[in-house]
Each structure stands twice: as C-alpha cells, then as structure tokens.
Amino acid sequence: MLDLAPTDPSLIYVATPKRVRKKLSSNIVMVHTPNQTTTIYDSIASQTATAAIQSCIGKMTPERLAQAAYNAMQDGYITKREHKTLVEKMGMGRLLARRTHHL
C-alpha cells in the first residue's frame, strides 16, 4: 500500500484489529491482530509501517526488507530510531553500518 518494497500482488495480507465478516477476494488473506496499534494511511485504518515491516522479518530477504525500512524512514512513515531498531532485528545493523561508514 505504501510502495516500500516490491510485493507479490497475487497474494495480499491485510492486518486488521477487527473481525471481517464480508466475503473477500481469494487473493486477500486477513490476519487478525486484536492488540495491534493502528494508524491511518490514505484514509484506511492500517497496521503501522514499523509493525508491518517487523512482521515481514523472515519472510523477505533481509536486504529487501532493509531497503523497505529505509524507504519508510525517507518517506516519513517511521522514525530514525524505529529504522535503527528494525535493521538491528533483521540482523543487518553491522552490514549497514559498514556501508554508511564507507560513504
């Protein structure tokens, strides 16, 4: 939704704190997250960018996910502190520190 990383449009995961009763397209997978903090993006109640990126750890390559986190920070969806925490959780902290050091 925020175009932070390339995704597979044939399968879309939607995190929602409320139960959804209506019939959805077969390519939409609802993920019930009752205690998840939400925010509003494009007038839609959504999982925060930080939580969405964190939920992808182990499902996307660390490099692609690190790029998504960087894009989210650049676009103002997450803070520098949130970015640093996400990158550390991905195990990319040292790699990114080395890249930044060499710039």
N, CA, C and O atoms as CSV, one atom per row, in Angstrom:
chain,resi,resn,atom,element,x,y,z
A,1,MET,N,N,0.819,-1.189,0.000
A,1,MET,CA,C,0.000,0.000,0.000
A,1,MET,C,C,0.865,1.256,0.000
A,1,MET,O,O,0.518,2.250,-0.638
A,2,LEU,N,N,1.977,1.214,0.707
A,2,LEU,CA,C,2.842,2.388,0.772
A,2,LEU,C,C,3.972,2.324,-0.256
A,2,LEU,O,O,4.781,3.247,-0.349
A,3,ASP,N,N,4.028,1.236,-1.027
A,3,ASP,CA,C,5.061,1.049,-2.055
A,3,ASP,C,C,6.474,1.131,-1.480
A,3,ASP,O,O,7.341,1.798,-2.044
A,4,LEU,N,N,6.698,0.459,-0.371
A,4,LEU,CA,C,8.014,0.478,0.259
A,4,LEU,C,C,8.932,-0.598,-0.312
A,4,LEU,O,O,10.154,-0.460,-0.260
A,5,ALA,N,N,8.352,-1.670,-0.855
A,5,ALA,CA,C,9.138,-2.766,-1.413
A,5,ALA,C,C,8.299,-3.481,-2.463
A,5,ALA,O,O,7.070,-3.456,-2.409
A,6,PRO,N,N,8.974,-4.122,-3.425
A,6,PRO,CA,C,8.224,-4.914,-4.399
A,6,PRO,C,C,7.463,-6.034,-3.683
A,6,PRO,O,O,7.999,-6.671,-2.777
A,7,THR,N,N,6.229,-6.267,-4.087
A,7,THR,CA,C,5.429,-7.311,-3.459
A,7,THR,C,C,4.788,-8.184,-4.526
A,7,THR,O,O,4.775,-7.834,-5.706
A,8,ASP,N,N,4.264,-9.307,-4.104
A,8,ASP,CA,C,3.559,-10.221,-4.988
A,8,ASP,C,C,2.082,-9.851,-4.956
A,8,ASP,O,O,1.394,-10.185,-3.992
A,9,PRO,N,N,1.576,-9.172,-5.981
A,9,PRO,CA,C,0.177,-8.738,-5.948
A,9,PRO,C,C,-0.827,-9.890,-6.047
A,9,PRO,O,O,-2.028,-9.674,-5.885
A,10,SER,N,N,-0.346,-11.119,-6.313
A,10,SER,CA,C,-1.282,-12.238,-6.402
A,10,SER,C,C,-1.763,-12.682,-5.025
A,10,SER,O,O,-2.735,-13.431,-4.921
A,11,LEU,N,N,-1.093,-12.229,-3.970
A,11,LEU,CA,C,-1.492,-12.560,-2.604
A,11,LEU,C,C,-1.256,-11.340,-1.718
A,11,LEU,O,O,-0.129,-10.862,-1.596
A,12,ILE,N,N,-2.315,-10.846,-1.108
A,12,ILE,CA,C,-2.239,-9.633,-0.290
A,12,ILE,C,C,-2.641,-9.965,1.135
A,12,ILE,O,O,-3.722,-10.505,1.371
A,13,TYR,N,N,-1.770,-9.642,2.087
A,13,TYR,CA,C,-2.069,-9.825,3.507
A,13,TYR,C,C,-2.561,-8.506,4.070
A,13,TYR,O,O,-1.935,-7.464,3.871
A,14,VAL,N,N,-3.680,-8.552,4.772
A,14,VAL,CA,C,-4.246,-7.358,5.380
A,14,VAL,C,C,-4.381,-7.618,6.879
A,14,VAL,O,O,-5.093,-8.531,7.296
A,15,ALA,N,N,-3.694,-6.811,7.680
A,15,ALA,CA,C,-3.767,-6.938,9.138
A,15,ALA,C,C,-4.874,-6.026,9.645
A,15,ALA,O,O,-4.927,-4.847,9.294
A,16,THR,N,N,-5.742,-6.567,10.460
A,16,THR,CA,C,-6.858,-5.782,10.975
A,16,THR,C,C,-7.151,-6.155,12.425
A,16,THR,O,O,-7.092,-7.329,12.789
A,17,PRO,N,N,-7.464,-5.164,13.249
A,17,PRO,CA,C,-7.767,-5.461,14.653
A,17,PRO,C,C,-9.185,-5.999,14.842
A,17,PRO,O,O,-9.500,-6.560,15.892
A,18,LYS,N,N,-10.033,-5.832,13.842
A,18,LYS,CA,C,-11.429,-6.263,13.956
A,18,LYS,C,C,-11.697,-7.450,13.036
A,18,LYS,O,O,-11.029,-7.647,12.021
A,19,ARG,N,N,-12.683,-8.217,13.423
A,19,ARG,CA,C,-13.102,-9.345,12.616
A,19,ARG,C,C,-13.773,-8.826,11.338
A,19,ARG,O,O,-14.548,-7.870,11.375
A,20,VAL,N,N,-13.468,-9.464,10.225
A,20,VAL,CA,C,-14.063,-9.080,8.945
A,20,VAL,C,C,-14.994,-10.198,8.520
A,20,VAL,O,O,-14.570,-11.341,8.351
A,21,ARG,N,N,-16.261,-9.865,8.347
A,21,ARG,CA,C,-17.266,-10.873,8.018
A,21,ARG,C,C,-17.580,-10.948,6.530
A,21,ARG,O,O,-18.125,-11.949,6.064
A,22,LYS,N,N,-17.250,-9.924,5.795
A,22,LYS,CA,C,-17.658,-9.931,4.397
A,22,LYS,C,C,-16.751,-10.830,3.561
A,22,LYS,O,O,-15.604,-11.097,3.918
A,23,LYS,N,N,-17.288,-11.275,2.468
A,23,LYS,CA,C,-16.576,-12.148,1.537
A,23,LYS,C,C,-15.524,-11.323,0.804
A,23,LYS,O,O,-15.819,-10.270,0.240
A,24,LEU,N,N,-14.300,-11.822,0.826
A,24,LEU,CA,C,-13.200,-11.118,0.177
A,24,LEU,C,C,-12.678,-11.939,-0.997
A,24,LEU,O,O,-12.935,-13.138,-1.103
A,25,SER,N,N,-11.962,-11.285,-1.848
A,25,SER,CA,C,-11.340,-11.957,-2.979
A,25,SER,C,C,-10.400,-13.058,-2.471
A,25,SER,O,O,-9.846,-12.948,-1.377
A,26,SER,N,N,-10.227,-14.096,-3.253
A,26,SER,CA,C,-9.398,-15.227,-2.833
A,26,SER,C,C,-7.924,-14.865,-2.676
A,26,SER,O,O,-7.178,-15.616,-2.046
A,27,ASN,N,N,-7.484,-13.736,-3.231
A,27,ASN,CA,C,-6.078,-13.343,-3.096
A,27,ASN,C,C,-5.829,-12.456,-1.875
A,27,ASN,O,O,-4.708,-11.988,-1.675
A,28,ILE,N,N,-6.859,-12.220,-1.055
A,28,ILE,CA,C,-6.704,-11.419,0.156
A,28,ILE,C,C,-6.748,-12.334,1.374
A,28,ILE,O,O,-7.704,-13.085,1.574
A,29,VAL,N,N,-5.708,-12.257,2.172
A,29,VAL,CA,C,-5.609,-13.048,3.393
A,29,VAL,C,C,-5.706,-12.099,4.581
A,29,VAL,O,O,-4.853,-11.230,4.760
A,30,MET,N,N,-6.733,-12.265,5.379
A,30,MET,CA,C,-6.904,-11.418,6.561
A,30,MET,C,C,-6.081,-11.992,7.712
A,30,MET,O,O,-6.115,-13.195,7.975
A,31,VAL,N,N,-5.348,-11.126,8.386
A,31,VAL,CA,C,-4.567,-11.504,9.551
A,31,VAL,C,C,-5.153,-10.744,10.732
A,31,VAL,O,O,-5.073,-9.516,10.787
A,32,HIS,N,N,-5.737,-11.467,11.670
A,32,HIS,CA,C,-6.378,-10.841,12.824
A,32,HIS,C,C,-5.309,-10.432,13.827
A,32,HIS,O,O,-4.551,-11.275,14.307
A,33,THR,N,N,-5.247,-9.151,14.143
A,33,THR,CA,C,-4.268,-8.608,15.078
A,33,THR,C,C,-4.999,-7.745,16.103
A,33,THR,O,O,-4.967,-6.518,16.009
A,34,PRO,N,N,-5.662,-8.374,17.087
A,34,PRO,CA,C,-6.531,-7.622,18.003
A,34,PRO,C,C,-5.810,-6.605,18.878
A,34,PRO,O,O,-6.410,-5.599,19.257
A,35,ASN,N,N,-4.569,-6.827,19.204
A,35,ASN,CA,C,-3.852,-5.899,20.090
A,35,ASN,C,C,-2.866,-5.015,19.341
A,35,ASN,O,O,-2.007,-4.377,19.950
A,36,GLN,N,N,-2.990,-4.982,18.047
A,36,GLN,CA,C,-2.073,-4.218,17.207
A,36,GLN,C,C,-2.441,-2.736,17.205
A,36,GLN,O,O,-3.615,-2.383,17.094
A,37,THR,N,N,-1.457,-1.893,17.324
A,37,THR,CA,C,-1.674,-0.453,17.192
A,37,THR,C,C,-1.920,-0.148,15.726
A,37,THR,O,O,-1.221,-0.665,14.855
A,38,THR,N,N,-2.897,0.678,15.453
A,38,THR,CA,C,-3.180,1.046,14.065
A,38,THR,C,C,-2.949,2.528,13.849
A,38,THR,O,O,-2.869,3.313,14.793
A,39,THR,N,N,-2.846,2.879,12.606
A,39,THR,CA,C,-2.711,4.259,12.184
A,39,THR,C,C,-3.553,4.419,10.922
A,39,THR,O,O,-4.162,3.455,10.458
A,40,ILE,N,N,-3.590,5.594,10.378
A,40,ILE,CA,C,-4.376,5.843,9.172
A,40,ILE,C,C,-3.431,6.188,8.021
A,40,ILE,O,O,-2.648,7.133,8.111
A,41,TYR,N,N,-3.514,5.412,6.944
A,41,TYR,CA,C,-2.800,5.706,5.701
A,41,TYR,C,C,-3.852,5.788,4.607
A,41,TYR,O,O,-4.644,4.861,4.439
A,42,ASP,N,N,-3.870,6.865,3.876
A,42,ASP,CA,C,-4.831,7.038,2.778
A,42,ASP,C,C,-6.266,6.755,3.216
A,42,ASP,O,O,-7.026,6.095,2.508
A,43,SER,N,N,-6.623,7.262,4.388
A,43,SER,CA,C,-7.971,7.118,4.959
A,43,SER,C,C,-8.357,5.679,5.306
A,43,SER,O,O,-9.541,5.375,5.448
A,44,ILE,N,N,-7.370,4.798,5.442
A,44,ILE,CA,C,-7.635,3.398,5.775
A,44,ILE,C,C,-6.925,3.059,7.079
A,44,ILE,O,O,-5.719,3.275,7.206
A,45,ALA,N,N,-7.673,2.524,8.057
A,45,ALA,CA,C,-7.060,2.067,9.304
A,45,ALA,C,C,-6.105,0.933,8.957
A,45,ALA,O,O,-6.508,-0.062,8.355
A,46,SER,N,N,-4.850,1.082,9.334
A,46,SER,CA,C,-3.816,0.146,8.913
A,46,SER,C,C,-2.854,-0.165,10.045
A,46,SER,O,O,-2.732,0.588,11.011
A,47,GLN,N,N,-2.180,-1.281,9.902
A,47,GLN,CA,C,-1.069,-1.622,10.769
A,47,GLN,C,C,0.009,-0.562,10.533
A,47,GLN,O,O,0.173,-0.089,9.408
A,48,THR,N,N,0.743,-0.185,11.579
A,48,THR,CA,C,1.797,0.813,11.390
A,48,THR,C,C,2.875,0.251,10.472
A,48,THR,O,O,3.051,-0.963,10.380
A,49,ALA,N,N,3.587,1.133,9.799
A,49,ALA,CA,C,4.665,0.703,8.904
A,49,ALA,C,C,5.717,-0.091,9.671
A,49,ALA,O,O,6.232,-1.089,9.167
A,50,THR,N,N,6.036,0.347,10.889
A,50,THR,CA,C,7.018,-0.374,11.707
A,50,THR,C,C,6.569,-1.800,11.971
A,50,THR,O,O,7.345,-2.741,11.804
A,51,ALA,N,N,5.317,-1.963,12.384
A,51,ALA,CA,C,4.795,-3.304,12.670
A,51,ALA,C,C,4.724,-4.152,11.408
A,51,ALA,O,O,5.019,-5.346,11.448
A,52,ALA,N,N,4.341,-3.553,10.297
A,52,ALA,CA,C,4.252,-4.296,9.042
A,52,ALA,C,C,5.630,-4.791,8.602
A,52,ALA,O,O,5.779,-5.944,8.198
A,53,ILE,N,N,6.620,-3.931,8.682
A,53,ILE,CA,C,7.983,-4.326,8.305
A,53,ILE,C,C,8.489,-5.413,9.245
A,53,ILE,O,O,9.076,-6.402,8.805
A,54,GLN,N,N,8.260,-5.225,10.527
A,54,GLN,CA,C,8.705,-6.215,11.509
A,54,GLN,C,C,8.046,-7.573,11.261
A,54,GLN,O,O,8.687,-8.611,11.425
A,55,SER,N,N,6.781,-7.571,10.871
A,55,SER,CA,C,6.083,-8.836,10.624
A,55,SER,C,C,6.628,-9.566,9.399
A,55,SER,O,O,6.354,-10.753,9.220
A,56,CYS,N,N,7.387,-8.884,8.564
A,56,CYS,CA,C,7.963,-9.499,7.369
A,56,CYS,C,C,9.351,-10.089,7.606
A,56,CYS,O,O,9.909,-10.726,6.713
A,57,ILE,N,N,9.911,-9.887,8.787
A,57,ILE,CA,C,11.227,-10.458,9.086
A,57,ILE,C,C,11.122,-11.975,8.984
A,57,ILE,O,O,10.258,-12.592,9.608
A,58,GLY,N,N,12.000,-12.561,8.200
A,58,GLY,CA,C,11.979,-14.000,7.968
A,58,GLY,C,C,11.129,-14.401,6.776
A,58,GLY,O,O,11.152,-15.560,6.362
A,59,LYS,N,N,10.375,-13.453,6.215
A,59,LYS,CA,C,9.519,-13.745,5.061
A,59,LYS,C,C,10.042,-13.078,3.790
A,59,LYS,O,O,9.696,-13.483,2.680
A,60,MET,N,N,10.869,-12.063,3.960
A,60,MET,CA,C,11.500,-11.365,2.841
A,60,MET,C,C,13.006,-11.429,3.054
A,60,MET,O,O,13.465,-11.654,4.174
A,61,THR,N,N,13.767,-11.237,2.002
A,61,THR,CA,C,15.217,-11.207,2.175
A,61,THR,C,C,15.582,-10.008,3.043
A,61,THR,O,O,14.954,-8.954,2.944
A,62,PRO,N,N,16.591,-10.162,3.890
A,62,PRO,CA,C,16.975,-9.047,4.762
A,62,PRO,C,C,17.325,-7.779,3.991
A,62,PRO,O,O,17.013,-6.676,4.442
A,63,GLU,N,N,17.965,-7.922,2.838
A,63,GLU,CA,C,18.347,-6.748,2.048
A,63,GLU,C,C,17.115,-5.999,1.548
A,63,GLU,O,O,17.059,-4.772,1.618
A,64,ARG,N,N,16.137,-6.734,1.048
A,64,ARG,CA,C,14.913,-6.107,0.534
A,64,ARG,C,C,14.132,-5.456,1.680
A,64,ARG,O,O,13.579,-4.367,1.528
A,65,LEU,N,N,14.098,-6.134,2.815
A,65,LEU,CA,C,13.380,-5.599,3.966
A,65,LEU,C,C,14.090,-4.373,4.533
A,65,LEU,O,O,13.443,-3.415,4.958
A,66,ALA,N,N,15.418,-4.406,4.538
A,66,ALA,CA,C,16.183,-3.237,4.996
A,66,ALA,C,C,15.924,-2.044,4.079
A,66,ALA,O,O,15.833,-0.907,4.542
A,67,GLN,N,N,15.805,-2.310,2.772
A,67,GLN,CA,C,15.501,-1.231,1.829
A,67,GLN,C,C,14.103,-0.680,2.084
A,67,GLN,O,O,13.889,0.529,2.000
A,68,ALA,N,N,13.150,-1.559,2.396
A,68,ALA,CA,C,11.785,-1.117,2.707
A,68,ALA,C,C,11.790,-0.232,3.954
A,68,ALA,O,O,11.100,0.786,4.006
A,69,ALA,N,N,12.577,-0.631,4.961
A,69,ALA,CA,C,12.666,0.168,6.187
A,69,ALA,C,C,13.274,1.537,5.885
A,69,ALA,O,O,12.813,2.559,6.394
A,70,TYR,N,N,14.304,1.543,5.058
A,70,TYR,CA,C,14.934,2.814,4.682
A,70,TYR,C,C,13.937,3.694,3.921
A,70,TYR,O,O,13.832,4.891,4.186
A,71,ASN,N,N,13.209,3.097,2.978
A,71,ASN,CA,C,12.202,3.853,2.219
A,71,ASN,C,C,11.129,4.413,3.154
A,71,ASN,O,O,10.694,5.552,2.991
A,72,ALA,N,N,10.706,3.613,4.131
A,72,ALA,CA,C,9.691,4.069,5.092
A,72,ALA,C,C,10.207,5.260,5.889
A,72,ALA,O,O,9.461,6.201,6.160
A,73,MET,N,N,11.485,5.219,6.265
A,73,MET,CA,C,12.073,6.334,7.014
A,73,MET,C,C,12.159,7.578,6.120
A,73,MET,O,O,11.810,8.678,6.547
A,74,GLN,N,N,12.616,7.399,4.904
A,74,GLN,CA,C,12.741,8.524,3.972
A,74,GLN,C,C,11.383,9.168,3.670
A,74,GLN,O,O,11.286,10.382,3.491
A,75,ASP,N,N,10.344,8.341,3.618
A,75,ASP,CA,C,9.002,8.843,3.311
A,75,ASP,C,C,8.249,9.346,4.540
A,75,ASP,O,O,7.120,9.821,4.424
A,76,GLY,N,N,8.872,9.242,5.724
A,76,GLY,CA,C,8.261,9.766,6.941
A,76,GLY,C,C,7.286,8.832,7.634
A,76,GLY,O,O,6.542,9.266,8.514
A,77,TYR,N,N,7.273,7.553,7.257
A,77,TYR,CA,C,6.366,6.594,7.898
A,77,TYR,C,C,6.926,6.039,9.200
A,77,TYR,O,O,6.169,5.616,10.074
A,78,ILE,N,N,8.256,6.037,9.334
A,78,ILE,CA,C,8.899,5.592,10.571
A,78,ILE,C,C,9.997,6.583,10.942
A,78,ILE,O,O,10.486,7.334,10.097
A,79,THR,N,N,10.371,6.573,12.209
A,79,THR,CA,C,11.422,7.473,12.689
A,79,THR,C,C,12.801,6.835,12.483
A,79,THR,O,O,12.906,5.647,12.177
A,80,LYS,N,N,13.837,7.627,12.654
A,80,LYS,CA,C,15.205,7.103,12.566
A,80,LYS,C,C,15.437,6.041,13.631
A,80,LYS,O,O,16.104,5.040,13.371
A,81,ARG,N,N,14.899,6.246,14.815
A,81,ARG,CA,C,15.041,5.270,15.898
A,81,ARG,C,C,14.343,3.952,15.533
A,81,ARG,O,O,14.893,2.872,15.750
A,82,GLU,N,N,13.124,4.050,14.976
A,82,GLU,CA,C,12.406,2.839,14.560
A,82,GLU,C,C,13.182,2.114,13.459
A,82,GLU,O,O,13.262,0.886,13.449
A,83,HIS,N,N,13.750,2.883,12.539
A,83,HIS,CA,C,14.560,2.298,11.465
A,83,HIS,C,C,15.744,1.536,12.048
A,83,HIS,O,O,16.005,0.396,11.664
A,84,LYS,N,N,16.444,2.155,12.959
A,84,LYS,CA,C,17.614,1.507,13.573
A,84,LYS,C,C,17.204,0.215,14.280
A,84,LYS,O,O,17.883,-0.803,14.145
A,85,THR,N,N,16.119,0.245,15.020
A,85,THR,CA,C,15.635,-0.942,15.728
A,85,THR,C,C,15.269,-2.051,14.746
A,85,THR,O,O,15.619,-3.211,14.963
A,86,LEU,N,N,14.571,-1.704,13.674
A,86,LEU,CA,C,14.185,-2.702,12.673
A,86,LEU,C,C,15.412,-3.332,12.023
A,86,LEU,O,O,15.485,-4.552,11.871
A,87,VAL,N,N,16.364,-2.506,11.646
A,87,VAL,CA,C,17.569,-3.007,10.988
A,87,VAL,C,C,18.337,-3.945,11.924
A,87,VAL,O,O,18.873,-4.961,11.482
A,88,GLU,N,N,18.388,-3.608,13.200
A,88,GLU,CA,C,19.049,-4.481,14.169
A,88,GLU,C,C,18.310,-5.809,14.298
A,88,GLU,O,O,18.945,-6.860,14.378
A,89,LYS,N,N,16.970,-5.775,14.320
A,89,LYS,CA,C,16.178,-7.002,14.414
A,89,LYS,C,C,16.362,-7.879,13.181
A,89,LYS,O,O,16.260,-9.103,13.263
A,90,MET,N,N,16.630,-7.258,12.052
A,90,MET,CA,C,16.861,-8.007,10.817
A,90,MET,C,C,18.252,-8.624,10.782
A,90,MET,O,O,18.537,-9.474,9.939
A,91,GLY,N,N,19.117,-8.198,11.697
A,91,GLY,CA,C,20.498,-8.658,11.674
A,91,GLY,C,C,21.325,-7.931,10.644
A,91,GLY,O,O,22.383,-8.413,10.240
A,92,MET,N,N,20.854,-6.772,10.215
A,92,MET,CA,C,21.536,-6.007,9.169
A,92,MET,C,C,22.320,-4.814,9.727
A,92,MET,O,O,22.934,-4.072,8.961
A,93,GLY,N,N,22.308,-4.625,11.023
A,93,GLY,CA,C,22.939,-3.450,11.622
A,93,GLY,C,C,24.391,-3.270,11.263
A,93,GLY,O,O,24.799,-2.181,10.861
A,94,ARG,N,N,25.185,-4.323,11.401
A,94,ARG,CA,C,26.621,-4.224,11.101
A,94,ARG,C,C,26.879,-3.973,9.625
A,94,ARG,O,O,27.741,-3.172,9.262
A,95,LEU,N,N,26.120,-4.668,8.770
A,95,LEU,CA,C,26.289,-4.502,7.335
A,95,LEU,C,C,25.979,-3.068,6.920
A,95,LEU,O,O,26.748,-2.461,6.175
A,96,LEU,N,N,24.864,-2.523,7.393
A,96,LEU,CA,C,24.502,-1.155,7.038
A,96,LEU,C,C,25.464,-0.147,7.637
A,96,LEU,O,O,25.762,0.873,7.014
A,97,ALA,N,N,25.952,-0.420,8.839
A,97,ALA,CA,C,26.925,0.484,9.457
A,97,ALA,C,C,28.192,0.549,8.612
A,97,ALA,O,O,28.765,1.623,8.431
A,98,ARG,N,N,28.632,-0.609,8.090
A,98,ARG,CA,C,29.823,-0.639,7.251
A,98,ARG,C,C,29.594,0.122,5.961
A,98,ARG,O,O,30.469,0.862,5.509
A,99,ARG,N,N,28.413,-0.055,5.360
A,99,ARG,CA,C,28.111,0.657,4.112
A,99,ARG,C,C,28.082,2.160,4.339
A,99,ARG,O,O,28.620,2.924,3.537
A,100,THR,N,N,27.459,2.582,5.423
A,100,THR,CA,C,27.375,4.005,5.741
A,100,THR,C,C,28.761,4.568,6.031
A,100,THR,O,O,29.076,5.685,5.621
A,101,HIS,N,N,29.594,3.800,6.739
A,101,HIS,CA,C,30.941,4.241,7.092
A,101,HIS,C,C,31.784,4.485,5.834
A,101,HIS,O,O,32.629,5.380,5.820
A,102,HIS,N,N,31.563,3.704,4.793
A,102,HIS,CA,C,32.350,3.824,3.580
A,102,HIS,C,C,31.844,4.894,2.614
A,102,HIS,O,O,32.482,5.159,1.595
A,103,LEU,N,N,30.711,5.505,2.923
A,103,LEU,CA,C,30.172,6.531,2.019
A,103,LEU,C,C,30.906,7.836,2.137
A,103,LEU,O,O,30.572,8.797,1.443
